[in-house]
Structure formats: structure tokens, C-alpha cells
Amino acid sequence: MKSNKEAFGDYLELEKKYSPHTVNAYLNDILFFETFNKEHFEQQNIEQVNYSQIRSWIVSLVDDGISNVSVNRKMSSLKAFYKFLLKTKQIEVSPMLKHKALKTPKIVQIPFSEKELTDLMQQVGDPCGFEQVRDKLIVDLFYTTGMRRAELIHLMKYNVDLSSNVIKVLGKRNKERIIPVLPIITRQFNLYLQQRALVEKIIDEDYFFISAKGLKLSESFVYRLINSYFSKVSEKVKKSPHVLRHTFATHLLNNGADLNSVKELLGHSSLASTQVYTHNSLAELKKVYGDAHPRNK
């Protein structure tokens, strides 16, 4: 018979459709809590803990210098585990019932400006050769679709439909969504495919984006690529694929797109996730309002 932890792992993977990385993170958090209870309370069975024991773990984590963000993530793992135990009738009441997350500072992502994007594209110019063509397409695709880094890396050849100007991506929890592609990007797709056909040996044939050696791109490679490109035009501390995703959403909102449409394009499950991007569009709105209103002159 499987242990509750093993059954929980299966539940996350098979029912919740979490990635192996996420499942391991949840199970590691539970293992650390289990170890803490054995050492401090000599208790083998974490199914029977009370909240004071969980609180002791929180205090211990904070004393060890673990950030509130990381502590909250561990608590989310515990909360999900005890919710699973409730669902499977292993316990009657969750010890996390009255838990409140620790306060964390709000981190405001600063998007790239439209000028920075324009300056970058002018610097890049007309690329030549496989790698230059690929790299420009990657930058443009992030900015014009708002897709996630993992979605770009795992984009499959058969999910690119240039006849309809759409691509299909696999998002979080294996949720598929269709993203429209601008005509200018379709032309870049065709140019990239011409260059891709010249790569001597392709090992990861099904993946749309590959290295010069024919391999699927890594997350670190894509991060370094974006960081390198934007270091030429921006002095912002953070220059990453996620900042480009944030820039995509902010620029759409600044130019009149409605929140629900942006939500669908980003692949968010709720508006709450998309609303974080309204901070910058509100700042732009305030600027326009201040510049235009007669009483401010």
C-alpha cells in the first residue's frame, strides 16, 4: 500500500497535472516538515500534528534566515497535503485551517519601455545566419505573444500553424492555449524555418527552436539570450523573459486592450493574476490625465 506522501505525489501529477519539478518541490517540503517533527517532537506521523507544531517549524525557518516568500511556499505545500488528506478522509480537520500567510513585500516588475524595444530592434536590424535569425525571432515572439519561457522552449513544430497565423502552446498544468501571431512574426517564422533546414544534424527534431547542434534549447540559454540583448538598450536590473512577458501585458493595457483579453493571451486562470499588470497601465493613465487636464496647467 502506498504511503500518504506517495499517494499525494500521484494526485499532484495525475489529477492536478503538475510538472515533475513542482511535484518534487511539494514532496520535499513535506519531507522537511516530517524531519523537523521527528527531531523536535519525536513524532513519526505528520498526519496527526497540530498547528502549534507547524508554527514551531515556521519560527525555525524564519530563524534560519528563510525568506517569508519561501516560508509561504512551504506552507502552501503543507496546506495542499492536508487538503488531500481531508479529501481522502485520512483526517477530519486540517491543522492548516486557520493559518495566515506571512506578509511579503510587493515586488513591482518594471517593464521595458516601447522606446527600449524600438531601439533594440533597430540595433538588431536584419539578421543573417541561423543563430541570429533564431535569436531575433525569440525576442520578438516573447514581446508579441507574452508566452512563458517554458512555453517557448517546448513549442513543437506541429503546433505552429503559419497558414492560420496561430501557435498552440502548453502552459502551466498542461493547459493548452492558442495564441495569434502577427503577420510580421509569420515572416520571421518562415525565415527561421529556411535557416533551420540548413542545420546539418537535428537531434530534437520535434522541437521548433533548436541550438546550432540540433538540440532543444535550455532555460538558462534563453535567459542569457534575453539578458544579453536587452543589456544593449536598457539599464534595468532585471532583464529576463518574464520581464518581456510583463512588458507585453503592460503595453497592451496601455494601448487600450481590455483585461479579459490580456488574461486569455497570457493563459492566466483568473483575473487576479492578470491584475498585477495594471499597476503600470495605471501609472501611464495618471500621466496622460495629468498632462491633459486643464486644471493641471
Disulfide bonds with the S-S distance in Angstrom:
none
